[in-house]
């Protein structure tokens, strides 16, 4: 995929990681989701899913498909009330507990 920012163990700054996170999120296809942890791994920082979450919280959702990013358990972002309806519009069904089935909708690269 060619999006690896670094393979080192150093901690990235939020600014240095933002661009590559946005590049990855922009590629998630309709009807699929990716987790914060998967994005962190693709960016080369597998232990920084929380930093990815912080970056996504400030992302311009009118320019990126931010609604396609979920937690490792399929949970939606609590600060993003439109996420469920945006996913539903793409055919993603939520469980009775309001989670996305990663077995069904996870995007595998």
MOPAC internal coordinates of N, CA, C and O (Angstrom, degrees):
PM7 1SCF
backbone

  N    0.0000 0     0.00 0     0.00 0    0    0    0
  C    1.4449 1     0.00 0     0.00 0    1    0    0
  C    1.5192 1   110.50 1     0.00 0    2    1    0
  O    1.2310 1   119.97 1   150.14 1    3    2    1
  N    1.3363 1   117.67 1   -29.86 1    3    2    1
  C    1.4439 1   119.93 1   173.79 1    5    3    2
  C    1.5128 1   115.88 1    78.24 1    6    5    3
  O    1.2310 1   119.36 1  -162.20 1    7    6    5
  N    1.3188 1   118.83 1    17.80 1    7    6    5
  C    1.4525 1   120.43 1  -177.90 1    9    7    6
  C    1.5160 1   113.66 1  -103.59 1   10    9    7
  O    1.2310 1   119.95 1  -172.75 1   11   10    9
  N    1.3066 1   117.69 1     7.25 1   11   10    9
  C    1.4594 1   120.27 1  -177.21 1   13   11   10
  C    1.5181 1   110.25 1   -62.76 1   14   13   11
  O    1.2310 1   120.70 1   -55.93 1   15   14   13
  N    1.3140 1   116.27 1   124.07 1   15   14   13
  C    1.4537 1   121.72 1   178.42 1   17   15   14
  C    1.5160 1   110.01 1   -81.49 1   18   17   15
  O    1.2310 1   120.91 1   137.08 1   19   18   17
  N    1.3146 1   115.87 1   -42.92 1   19   18   17
  C    1.4542 1   120.93 1  -177.27 1   21   19   18
  C    1.5189 1   108.58 1  -162.79 1   22   21   19
  O    1.2310 1   120.89 1   -28.69 1   23   22   21
  N    1.2970 1   115.90 1   151.31 1   23   22   21
  C    1.4579 1   119.04 1   174.38 1   25   23   22
  C    1.5178 1   110.37 1  -110.94 1   26   25   23
  O    1.2310 1   120.48 1  -175.22 1   27   26   25
  N    1.3229 1   116.69 1     4.78 1   27   26   25
  C    1.4536 1   120.81 1  -179.97 1   29   27   26
  C    1.5110 1   111.42 1   -77.84 1   30   29   27
  O    1.2310 1   121.22 1    -5.90 1   31   30   29
  N    1.3351 1   115.27 1   174.10 1   31   30   29
  C    1.4542 1   120.97 1  -179.47 1   33   31   30
  C    1.5114 1   112.57 1   -97.34 1   34   33   31
  O    1.2310 1   119.78 1  -177.77 1   35   34   33
  N    1.3300 1   118.03 1     2.23 1   35   34   33
  C    1.4528 1   119.35 1  -178.71 1   37   35   34
  C    1.5232 1   109.90 1   -69.21 1   38   37   35
  O    1.2310 1   121.73 1   -19.87 1   39   38   37
  N    1.3031 1   114.29 1   160.13 1   39   38   37
  C    1.4622 1   119.45 1  -179.49 1   41   39   38
  C    1.5229 1   109.61 1   -87.45 1   42   41   39
  O    1.2310 1   120.47 1   -48.18 1   43   42   41
  N    1.3139 1   116.70 1   131.82 1   43   42   41
  C    1.4645 1   119.18 1   178.73 1   45   43   42
  C    1.5170 1   110.09 1   -81.48 1   46   45   43
  O    1.2310 1   120.94 1   -22.32 1   47   46   45
  N    1.3065 1   115.80 1   157.68 1   47   46   45
  C    1.4585 1   118.87 1   170.40 1   49   47   46
  C    1.5262 1   106.78 1   -85.90 1   50   49   47
  O    1.2310 1   121.10 1   -22.54 1   51   50   49
  N    1.3034 1   115.49 1   157.46 1   51   50   49
  C    1.4616 1   119.50 1   178.84 1   53   51   50
  C    1.5168 1   110.77 1   -58.74 1   54   53   51
  O    1.2310 1   120.20 1   139.30 1   55   54   53
  N    1.3183 1   117.21 1   -40.70 1   55   54   53
  C    1.4625 1   120.78 1  -179.33 1   57   55   54
  C    1.5261 1   112.04 1   -65.41 1   58   57   55
  O    1.2310 1   120.25 1   139.71 1   59   58   57
  N    1.3281 1   117.13 1   -40.29 1   59   58   57
  C    1.4616 1   119.66 1  -177.96 1   61   59   58
  C    1.5212 1   112.39 1   -70.44 1   62   61   59
  O    1.2310 1   120.14 1   154.25 1   63   62   61
  N    1.3139 1   117.33 1   -25.75 1   63   62   61
  C    1.4538 1   121.76 1  -178.08 1   65   63   62
  C    1.5287 1   112.95 1   -91.17 1   66   65   63
  O    1.2310 1   120.15 1   156.05 1   67   66   65
  N    1.3152 1   117.32 1   -23.95 1   67   66   65
  C    1.4682 1   122.20 1  -173.30 1   69   67   66
  C    1.5324 1   112.96 1   -53.90 1   70   69   67
  O    1.2310 1   120.10 1   130.97 1   71   70   69
  N    1.3137 1   117.41 1   -49.03 1   71   70   69
  C    1.4642 1   120.31 1  -175.64 1   73   71   70
  C    1.5230 1   112.40 1   -61.75 1   74   73   71
  O    1.2310 1   120.29 1   135.23 1   75   74   73
  N    1.3300 1   117.06 1   -44.77 1   75   74   73
  C    1.4666 1   119.41 1  -178.48 1   77   75   74
  C    1.5304 1   110.77 1   -69.93 1   78   77   75
  O    1.2310 1   119.70 1   145.13 1   79   78   77
  N    1.3177 1   118.17 1   -34.87 1   79   78   77
  C    1.4733 1   121.13 1   175.88 1   81   79   78
  C    1.5224 1   109.17 1   -62.40 1   82   81   79
  O    1.2310 1   120.28 1   134.27 1   83   82   81
  N    1.3140 1   117.06 1   -45.73 1   83   82   81
  C    1.4624 1   120.55 1   179.04 1   85   83   82
  C    1.5291 1   111.63 1   -62.20 1   86   85   83
  O    1.2310 1   120.14 1   142.21 1   87   86   85
  N    1.3438 1   117.33 1   -37.79 1   87   86   85
  C    1.4690 1   120.69 1   177.62 1   89   87   86
  C    1.5264 1   110.85 1   -62.49 1   90   89   87
  O    1.2310 1   120.39 1   137.50 1   91   90   89
  N    1.3173 1   116.85 1   -42.50 1   91   90   89
  C    1.4643 1   121.33 1  -179.26 1   93   91   90
  C    1.5238 1   110.10 1   -66.49 1   94   93   91
  O    1.2310 1   120.27 1   131.52 1   95   94   93
  N    1.3234 1   117.08 1   -48.48 1   95   94   93
  C    1.4652 1   121.55 1  -178.34 1   97   95   94
  C    1.5257 1   110.69 1   -60.63 1   98   97   95
  O    1.2310 1   120.21 1   141.81 1   99   98   97
  N    1.3060 1   117.21 1   -38.19 1   99   98   97
  C    1.4721 1   121.16 1  -179.33 1  101   99   98
  C    1.5300 1   112.06 1   -61.38 1  102  101   99
  O    1.2310 1   120.12 1   157.95 1  103  102  101
  N    1.3250 1   117.38 1   -22.05 1  103  102  101
  C    1.4644 1   121.38 1  -177.15 1  105  103  102
  C    1.5300 1   114.66 1   -92.16 1  106  105  103
  O    1.2310 1   119.82 1   172.24 1  107  106  105
  N    1.3212 1   117.94 1    -7.76 1  107  106  105
  C    1.4699 1   119.77 1  -178.47 1  109  107  106
  C    1.5315 1   108.27 1   -66.69 1  110  109  107
  O    1.2310 1   119.83 1   -57.55 1  111  110  109
  N    1.3221 1   117.93 1   122.45 1  111  110  109
  C    1.4657 1   120.02 1  -177.48 1  113  111  110
  C    1.5344 1   113.48 1   -72.98 1  114  113  111
  O    1.2310 1   121.38 1   -21.66 1  115  114  113
  N    1.3021 1   114.97 1   158.34 1  115  114  113
  C    1.4738 1   121.45 1   175.63 1  117  115  114
  C    1.5235 1   109.35 1   -55.20 1  118  117  115
  O    1.2310 1   121.17 1   -39.84 1  119  118  117
  N    1.3303 1   115.36 1   140.16 1  119  118  117
  C    1.4539 1   120.06 1   177.00 1  121  119  118
  C    1.5131 1   114.56 1    79.33 1  122  121  119
  O    1.2310 1   120.06 1  -173.29 1  123  122  121
  N    1.3076 1   117.49 1     6.71 1  123  122  121
  C    1.4675 1   122.93 1   179.13 1  125  123  122
  C    1.5210 1   109.31 1  -126.85 1  126  125  123
  O    1.2310 1   120.86 1   -20.27 1  127  126  125
  N    1.3324 1   115.97 1   159.73 1  127  126  125
  C    1.4613 1   121.32 1   177.20 1  129  127  126
  C    1.5214 1   109.15 1  -132.01 1  130  129  127
  O    1.2310 1   121.35 1   -17.23 1  131  130  129
  N    1.3199 1   115.02 1   162.77 1  131  130  129
  C    1.4470 1   122.87 1   174.60 1  133  131  130
  C    1.5198 1   106.79 1  -136.64 1  134  133  131
  O    1.2310 1   120.19 1   -30.40 1  135  134  133
  N    1.3141 1   117.24 1   149.60 1  135  134  133
  C    1.4620 1   120.52 1  -178.81 1  137  135  134
  C    1.5282 1   110.17 1   -92.77 1  138  137  135
  O    1.2310 1   121.44 1   -19.13 1  139  138  137
  N    1.3257 1   114.85 1   160.87 1  139  138  137
  C    1.4615 1   120.67 1   176.09 1  141  139  138
  C    1.5267 1   110.20 1   -57.91 1  142  141  139
  O    1.2310 1   120.64 1   138.18 1  143  142  141
  N    1.3304 1   116.38 1   -41.82 1  143  142  141
  C    1.4564 1   120.81 1  -179.78 1  145  143  142
  C    1.5165 1   112.84 1   -65.00 1  146  145  143
  O    1.2310 1   120.14 1   139.97 1  147  146  145
  N    1.3210 1   117.33 1   -40.03 1  147  146  145
  C    1.4615 1   120.74 1   178.22 1  149  147  146
  C    1.5284 1   110.28 1   -64.34 1  150  149  147
  O    1.2310 1   120.55 1   140.44 1  151  150  149
  N    1.3086 1   116.56 1   -39.56 1  151  150  149
  C    1.4638 1   120.25 1   178.03 1  153  151  150
  C    1.5245 1   109.44 1   -64.37 1  154  153  151
  O    1.2310 1   120.10 1   136.82 1  155  154  153
  N    1.3298 1   117.42 1   -43.18 1  155  154  153
  C    1.4645 1   120.79 1   178.56 1  157  155  154
  C    1.5331 1   110.46 1   -60.42 1  158  157  155
  O    1.2310 1   120.28 1   136.54 1  159  158  157
  N    1.3384 1   117.07 1   -43.46 1  159  158  157
  C    1.4686 1   120.43 1   178.62 1  161  159  158
  C    1.5303 1   111.26 1   -62.46 1  162  161  159
  O    1.2310 1   120.47 1   135.01 1  163  162  161
  N    1.3226 1   116.71 1   -44.99 1  163  162  161
  C    1.4642 1   120.35 1   179.30 1  165  163  162
  C    1.5248 1   112.08 1   -62.87 1  166  165  163
  O    1.2310 1   120.79 1   147.90 1  167  166  165
  N    1.3254 1   116.10 1   -32.10 1  167  166  165
  C    1.4619 1   120.88 1   179.58 1  169  167  166
  C    1.5268 1   112.18 1   -79.09 1  170  169  167
  O    1.2310 1   120.46 1   171.38 1  171  170  169
  N    1.3315 1   116.73 1    -8.62 1  171  170  169
  C    1.4497 1   120.46 1   178.56 1  173  171  170
  C    1.5102 1   114.79 1    95.67 1  174  173  171
  O    1.2310 1   119.86 1  -170.46 1  175  174  173
  N    1.3184 1   117.88 1     9.54 1  175  174  173
  C    1.4615 1   123.17 1  -179.84 1  177  175  174
  C    1.5259 1   109.55 1  -129.81 1  178  177  175
  O    1.2310 1   120.05 1  -106.20 1  179  178  177
  N    1.3282 1   117.51 1    73.80 1  179  178  177
  C    1.4616 1   121.26 1  -172.11 1  181  179  178
  C    1.5252 1   115.52 1   -61.96 1  182  181  179
  O    1.2310 1   119.49 1   161.29 1  183  182  181
  N    1.2977 1   118.58 1   -18.71 1  183  182  181
  C    1.4701 1   120.81 1  -179.01 1  185  183  182
  C    1.5255 1   113.01 1  -100.31 1  186  185  183
  O    1.2310 1   119.92 1  -161.16 1  187  186  185
  N    1.3148 1   117.75 1    18.84 1  187  186  185
  C    1.4566 1   120.57 1  -174.10 1  189  187  186
  C    1.5303 1   113.82 1  -123.24 1  190  189  187
  O    1.2310 1   120.78 1  -141.03 1  191  190  189
  N    1.3181 1   116.11 1    38.97 1  191  190  189
  C    1.4700 1   119.37 1  -179.86 1  193  191  190
  C    1.5296 1   111.29 1   -64.24 1  194  193  191
  O    1.2310 1   119.62 1   148.03 1  195  194  193
  N    1.3197 1   118.33 1   -31.97 1  195  194  193
  C    1.4754 1   120.15 1   178.20 1  197  195  194
  C    1.5125 1   111.47 1   -66.69 1  198  197  195
  O    1.2310 1   120.63 1   143.52 1  199  198  197
  N    1.3240 1   116.40 1   -36.48 1  199  198  197
  C    1.4642 1   119.55 1   176.49 1  201  199  198
  C    1.5275 1   109.83 1   -66.23 1  202  201  199
  O    1.2310 1   120.33 1   140.82 1  203  202  201
  N    1.3163 1   116.98 1   -39.18 1  203  202  201
  C    1.4655 1   120.67 1   175.35 1  205  203  202
  C    1.5294 1   109.26 1   -60.56 1  206  205  203
  O    1.2310 1   120.33 1   137.34 1  207  206  205
  N    1.3161 1   116.97 1   -42.66 1  207  206  205
  C    1.4675 1   120.34 1   177.50 1  209  207  206
  C    1.5132 1   112.21 1   -60.04 1  210  209  207
  O    1.2310 1   120.56 1   138.50 1  211  210  209
  N    1.3155 1   116.53 1   -41.50 1  211  210  209
  C    1.4677 1   120.01 1   179.11 1  213  211  210
  C    1.5275 1   110.40 1   -65.67 1  214  213  211
  O    1.2310 1   120.62 1   139.72 1  215  214  213
  N    1.3284 1   116.42 1   -40.28 1  215  214  213
  C    1.4624 1   120.54 1   177.39 1  217  215  214
  C    1.5277 1   110.06 1   -63.13 1  218  217  215
  O    1.2310 1   120.61 1   136.34 1  219  218  217
  N    1.3315 1   116.44 1   -43.66 1  219  218  217
  C    1.4647 1   119.96 1  -178.49 1  221  219  218
  C    1.5230 1   111.99 1   -65.96 1  222  221  219
  O    1.2310 1   120.39 1   148.79 1  223  222  221
  N    1.3121 1   116.87 1   -31.21 1  223  222  221
  C    1.4661 1   119.52 1   179.74 1  225  223  222
  C    1.5299 1   111.05 1   -62.55 1  226  225  223
  O    1.2310 1   120.56 1   148.38 1  227  226  225
  N    1.3242 1   116.53 1   -31.62 1  227  226  225
  C    1.4580 1   120.52 1   179.51 1  229  227  226
  C    1.5141 1   114.19 1   -98.09 1  230  229  227
  O    1.2310 1   120.29 1  -173.66 1  231  230  229
  N    1.3320 1   117.05 1     6.34 1  231  230  229
  C    1.4676 1   120.71 1  -176.41 1  233  231  230
  C    1.5292 1   111.58 1   -72.26 1  234  233  231
  O    1.2310 1   120.84 1   -31.26 1  235  234  233
  N    1.3123 1   115.99 1   148.74 1  235  234  233
  C    1.4681 1   120.73 1   177.63 1  237  235  234
  C    1.5293 1   110.76 1   -77.08 1  238  237  235
  O    1.2310 1   119.83 1   -86.12 1  239  238  237
  N    1.3353 1   117.92 1    93.88 1  239  238  237
  C    1.4620 1   120.20 1  -174.05 1  241  239  238
  C    1.5200 1   113.14 1   -67.22 1  242  241  239
  O    1.2310 1   119.75 1   167.58 1  243  242  241
  N    1.3130 1   118.08 1   -12.42 1  243  242  241
  C    1.4591 1   118.93 1   175.25 1  245  243  242
  C    1.5325 1   111.22 1   -81.46 1  246  245  243
  O    1.2310 1   120.09 1   171.52 1  247  246  245
  N    1.3354 1   117.43 1    -8.48 1  247  246  245
  C    1.4609 1   121.38 1   179.06 1  249  247  246
  C    1.5273 1   112.67 1  -115.93 1  250  249  247
  O    1.2310 1   120.50 1   162.99 1  251  250  249
  N    1.3239 1   116.65 1   -17.01 1  251  250  249
  C    1.4643 1   121.79 1  -178.51 1  253  251  250
  C    1.5236 1   110.14 1  -127.90 1  254  253  251
  O    1.2310 1   119.94 1   -29.17 1  255  254  253
  N    1.3211 1   117.71 1   150.83 1  255  254  253
  C    1.4718 1   119.97 1   176.26 1  257  255  254
  C    1.5324 1   110.84 1   -81.16 1  258  257  255
  O    1.2310 1   120.89 1  -118.23 1  259  258  257
  N    1.3241 1   115.91 1    61.77 1  259  258  257
  C    1.4718 1   122.03 1  -177.08 1  261  259  258
  C    1.5204 1   112.26 1   -59.10 1  262  261  259
  O    1.2310 1   120.38 1   152.83 1  263  262  261
  N    1.3180 1   116.88 1   -27.17 1  263  262  261
  C    1.4652 1   120.48 1  -179.13 1  265  263  262
  C    1.5291 1   112.05 1   -65.15 1  266  265  263
  O    1.2310 1   119.80 1   167.11 1  267  266  265
  N    1.3104 1   117.99 1   -12.89 1  267  266  265
  C    1.4659 1   121.80 1  -178.86 1  269  267  266
  C    1.5240 1   112.86 1   -89.45 1  270  269  267
  O    1.2310 1   119.95 1  -172.01 1  271  270  269
  N    1.3163 1   117.70 1     7.99 1  271  270  269
  C    1.4618 1   121.68 1   179.27 1  273  271  270
  C    1.5245 1   108.60 1  -109.67 1  274  273  271
  O    1.2310 1   120.97 1   -53.80 1  275  274  273
  N    1.3323 1   115.75 1   126.20 1  275  274  273
  C    1.4708 1   121.92 1  -176.69 1  277  275  274
  C    1.5314 1   109.90 1  -132.56 1  278  277  275
  O    1.2310 1   120.75 1    -8.29 1  279  278  277
  N    1.3142 1   116.17 1   171.71 1  279  278  277
  C    1.4648 1   120.70 1   178.61 1  281  279  278
  C    1.5298 1   110.29 1   -74.17 1  282  281  279
  O    1.2310 1   121.08 1    -7.21 1  283  282  281
  N    1.3167 1   115.54 1   172.79 1  283  282  281
  C    1.4668 1   121.63 1   179.94 1  285  283  282
  C    1.5175 1   112.77 1   -64.46 1  286  285  283
  O    1.2310 1   120.05 1   163.83 1  287  286  285
  N    1.3265 1   117.50 1   -16.17 1  287  286  285
  C    1.4713 1   121.19 1   177.82 1  289  287  286
  C    1.5279 1   111.55 1  -103.01 1  290  289  287
  O    1.2310 1   120.44 1  -176.48 1  291  290  289
  N    1.3338 1   116.77 1     3.52 1  291  290  289
  C    1.4614 1   120.33 1  -178.95 1  293  291  290
  C    1.5176 1   113.99 1    87.78 1  294  293  291
  O    1.2310 1   120.65 1  -173.82 1  295  294  293
  N    1.3309 1   116.35 1     6.18 1  295  294  293
  C    1.4659 1   120.74 1  -178.84 1  297  295  294
  C    1.5233 1   109.34 1   -73.41 1  298  297  295
  O    1.2310 1   121.00 1   -37.30 1  299  298  297
  N    1.3167 1   115.70 1   142.70 1  299  298  297
  C    1.4621 1   121.86 1   177.84 1  301  299  298
  C    1.5235 1   110.17 1   -81.08 1  302  301  299
  O    1.2310 1   120.83 1   -17.52 1  303  302  301
  N    1.3159 1   116.02 1   162.48 1  303  302  301
  C    1.4660 1   121.19 1   179.87 1  305  303  302
  C    1.5291 1   109.60 1   -73.58 1  306  305  303
  O    1.2310 1   119.85 1   -54.77 1  307  306  305
  N    1.3222 1   117.89 1   125.23 1  307  306  305
  C    1.4645 1   120.53 1  -177.23 1  309  307  306
  C    1.5284 1   113.68 1   -65.43 1  310  309  307
  O    1.2310 1   119.67 1   155.75 1  311  310  309
  N    1.3193 1   118.23 1   -24.25 1  311  310  309
  C    1.4665 1   121.31 1  -179.04 1  313  311  310
  C    1.5312 1   112.44 1   -90.61 1  314  313  311
  O    1.2310 1   119.72 1  -171.33 1  315  314  313
  N    1.3264 1   118.13 1     8.67 1  315  314  313
  C    1.4688 1   122.20 1  -174.04 1  317  315  314
  C    1.5268 1   109.27 1  -126.75 1  318  317  315
  O    1.2310 1   119.99 1  -103.22 1  319  318  317
  N    1.3328 1   117.62 1    76.78 1  319  318  317
  C    1.4642 1   120.70 1  -174.25 1  321  319  318
  C    1.5361 1   114.99 1   -61.92 1  322  321  319
  O    1.2310 1   119.50 1   153.81 1  323  322  321
  N    1.3120 1   118.56 1   -26.19 1  323  322  321
  C    1.4705 1   120.93 1  -178.80 1  325  323  322
  C    1.5216 1   112.88 1   -80.67 1  326  325  323
  O    1.2310 1   119.69 1   171.86 1  327  326  325
  N    1.3319 1   118.21 1    -8.14 1  327  326  325
  C    1.4595 1   121.36 1  -174.72 1  329  327  326
  C    1.5253 1   112.79 1   -57.42 1  330  329  327
  O    1.2310 1   119.96 1   134.79 1  331  330  329
  N    1.3025 1   117.68 1   -45.21 1  331  330  329
  C    1.4700 1   120.84 1  -178.01 1  333  331  330
  C    1.5252 1   111.64 1   -61.16 1  334  333  331
  O    1.2310 1   120.03 1   135.24 1  335  334  333
  N    1.3099 1   117.54 1   -44.76 1  335  334  333
  C    1.4678 1   119.48 1  -178.16 1  337  335  334
  C    1.5293 1   111.68 1   -71.35 1  338  337  335
  O    1.2310 1   120.09 1   146.05 1  339  338  337
  N    1.3240 1   117.44 1   -33.95 1  339  338  337
  C    1.4660 1   120.10 1   176.81 1  341  339  338
  C    1.5299 1   110.90 1   -66.52 1  342  341  339
  O    1.2310 1   120.42 1   138.62 1  343  342  341
  N    1.3187 1   116.80 1   -41.38 1  343  342  341
  C    1.4643 1   119.71 1   176.36 1  345  343  342
  C    1.5250 1   111.15 1   -66.21 1  346  345  343
  O    1.2310 1   120.25 1   138.05 1  347  346  345
  N    1.3206 1   117.13 1   -41.95 1  347  346  345
  C    1.4671 1   121.01 1   179.03 1  349  347  346
  C    1.5299 1   110.86 1   -60.14 1  350  349  347
  O    1.2310 1   120.33 1   142.23 1  351  350  349
  N    1.3214 1   116.97 1   -37.77 1  351  350  349
  C    1.4637 1   121.13 1   179.10 1  353  351  350
  C    1.5294 1   111.62 1   -64.14 1  354  353  351
  O    1.2310 1   120.54 1   159.19 1  355  354  353
  N    1.3311 1   116.58 1   -20.81 1  355  354  353
  C    1.4631 1   121.39 1   177.90 1  357  355  354
  C    1.5244 1   112.10 1   -97.79 1  358  357  355
  O    1.2310 1   120.31 1  -175.30 1  359  358  357
  N    1.3280 1   117.00 1     4.70 1  359  358  357
  C    1.4574 1   120.90 1   178.04 1  361  359  358
  C    1.5141 1   115.15 1    91.63 1  362  361  359
  O    1.2310 1   120.07 1  -173.65 1  363  362  361
  N    1.3229 1   117.47 1     6.35 1  363  362  361
  C    1.4718 1   120.84 1   179.20 1  365  363  362
  C    1.5245 1   107.75 1   -83.25 1  366  365  363
  O    1.2310 1   120.94 1   -58.61 1  367  366  365
  N    1.3256 1   115.80 1   121.39 1  367  366  365
  C    1.4608 1   120.82 1  -179.89 1  369  367  366
  C    1.5179 1   109.93 1   -97.66 1  370  369  367
  O    1.2310 1   121.23 1   -40.76 1  371  370  369
  N    1.3257 1   115.25 1   139.24 1  371  370  369
  C    1.4567 1   120.91 1   178.11 1  373  371  370
  C    1.5175 1   109.62 1   -96.95 1  374  373  371
  O    1.2310 1   121.09 1   -28.60 1  375  374  373
  N    1.3181 1   115.51 1   151.40 1  375  374  373
  C    1.4596 1   120.80 1   176.07 1  377  375  374
  C    1.5212 1   109.36 1   -71.78 1  378  377  375
  O    1.2310 1   120.44 1    -5.86 1  379  378  377
  N    1.3153 1   116.76 1   174.14 1  379  378  377
  C    1.4707 1   120.52 1   178.81 1  381  379  378
  C    1.5264 1   111.32 1   -63.50 1  382  381  379
  O    1.2310 1   120.26 1   158.94 1  383  382  381
  N    1.3417 1   117.12 1   -21.06 1  383  382  381
  C    1.4628 1   120.21 1   177.30 1  385  383  382
  C    1.5297 1   111.93 1   -91.90 1  386  385  383
  O    1.2310 1   120.49 1  -174.34 1  387  386  385
  N    1.3327 1   116.67 1     5.66 1  387  386  385
  C    1.4592 1   120.95 1   175.45 1  389  387  386
  C    1.5167 1   114.73 1    82.18 1  390  389  387
  O    1.2310 1   120.03 1  -157.32 1  391  390  389
  N    1.3270 1   117.56 1    22.68 1  391  390  389
  C    1.4602 1   121.33 1  -179.70 1  393  391  390
  C    1.5241 1   110.94 1  -109.47 1  394  393  391
  O    1.2310 1   121.12 1   -23.42 1  395  394  393
  N    1.3130 1   115.47 1   156.58 1  395  394  393
  C    1.4568 1   122.64 1   174.74 1  397  395  394
  C    1.5300 1   108.10 1   -87.58 1  398  397  395
  O    1.2310 1   120.19 1   -44.40 1  399  398  397
  N    1.3160 1   117.24 1   135.60 1  399  398  397
  C    1.4646 1   121.07 1   175.06 1  401  399  398
  C    1.5252 1   108.37 1   -76.60 1  402  401  399
  O    1.2310 1   120.74 1   -70.48 1  403  402  401
  N    1.3141 1   116.20 1   109.52 1  403  402  401
  C    1.4606 1   120.04 1   179.66 1  405  403  402
  C    1.5234 1   110.90 1   -67.61 1  406  405  403
  O    1.2310 1   120.07 1   151.00 1  407  406  405
  N    1.3229 1   117.46 1   -29.00 1  407  406  405
  C    1.4687 1   120.23 1   177.37 1  409  407  406
  C    1.5259 1   110.71 1   -62.09 1  410  409  407
  O    1.2310 1   120.48 1   148.49 1  411  410  409
  N    1.3093 1   116.70 1   -31.51 1  411  410  409
  C    1.4561 1   121.22 1  -176.93 1  413  411  410
  C    1.5297 1   113.23 1   -93.56 1  414  413  411
  O    1.2310 1   120.01 1   138.52 1  415  414  413
  N    1.3283 1   117.58 1   -41.48 1  415  414  413
  C    1.4564 1   120.98 1  -167.51 1  417  415  414
  C    1.5283 1   116.09 1  -111.57 1  418  417  415
  O    1.2310 1   119.57 1   175.55 1  419  418  417
  N    1.3303 1   118.43 1    -4.45 1  419  418  417
  C    1.4647 1   119.98 1  -177.91 1  421  419  418
  C    1.5198 1   109.74 1   -65.93 1  422  421  419
  O    1.2310 1   121.15 1   -45.99 1  423  422  421
  N    1.3062 1   115.40 1   134.01 1  423  422  421
  C    1.4696 1   121.40 1   178.23 1  425  423  422
  C    1.5157 1   108.52 1   -84.47 1  426  425  423
  O    1.2310 1   120.88 1   -59.15 1  427  426  425
  N    1.3108 1   115.92 1   120.85 1  427  426  425
  C    1.4691 1   121.85 1   176.15 1  429  427  426
  C    1.5011 1   108.35 1  -101.41 1  430  429  427
  O    1.2310 1   121.24 1   -53.53 1  431  430  429
  N    1.2914 1   115.24 1   126.47 1  431  430  429
  C    1.4780 1   119.81 1  -179.72 1  433  431  430
  C    1.5045 1   111.20 1   -85.99 1  434  433  431
  O    1.2310 1   120.10 1   180.00 1  435  434  433

